[in-house]
Amino acid sequence: MATYALERAGAGLPRAVMVHDSFSNWFVPALSEHFGRLVSVWSYNFDRALVERERPDLVIQEMVERTLMGSVPKEP
């Protein structure tokens, strides 16, 4: 699970956590410009502990639609 945080110090912007697949890698840097802190996690499973630790204003879970053809991700 690849996790990293992008921050804009002093921006006064909301905080976010984004759990995503590889399709989001290209737009996470652009999306991060709209948040004071964006924690990005490349994972198919939802990380409740991360959300509780980060206390974000917004949680985004992105996945390619075909992922839903299989088993439902844990704690969607």
N, C-alpha and C positions, 0 to 999 in steps of 0.2 A: 504494500500500500504506500504510494508516494504521496507525501503530505508536505505542503509548504505554505507560507503566509506571505502576502504582499500587503505593504502598509503605506499609507500616505499621512505622514505626521502632521498634526495640526489642522487637518482638513475639516474636522467637525462632521464627518460623514458617517453614515451607519456602518455597522459591522455585519459581516456575512460569513457563512460557512457553505461551501459548495462541494457536494459529493458527486462525482462524475465518472464517466468512462473516457476512453481516449479521444472521442469526438470533440471534447471540450478543451483539449490542450491548446488549441490555436486561439481561442477567444478568451481564455481566463485572464491573460494580461490586459486586454482591452476592457473587460468587465471590471477588473480591479480598480480602474480609474474612478469608479462611481462609489467606492467604499473606503472608509478610513482603514479598515482591515478586512481582507478577504483570505480565509483559510481554505485552501484547495486540497481535496483528497481524491486521488484516483482509486476508486473502489466501487464494487457493485453492491456492497453492503452498507447500510446506514450505521453510522457510528454515534450512538446516543451519548456516550461518555464525552466525545469531542464537543458535541453541541452544548452539553451541560457545562463543560469547562470553558468554552469560548463565550457563552451567553450572547449569541448574535441577535441582531434585529431581524435578520432574514436567513432562512435556510433554503438552499436550492439543491434538489436532487435531479440530475440530468442523466438520462440513459437512452441509448438508441432503442427504438421501438421493438426491435426483434428480441431484445433482452426479456421483454414481458411475455414472449411466447413460451419460455421455459418456466422454471419455478419463480415464484414471487420473491424478490429480494427481502432479506431479513429487515424487519422494522421499517417498511417503506413510509 
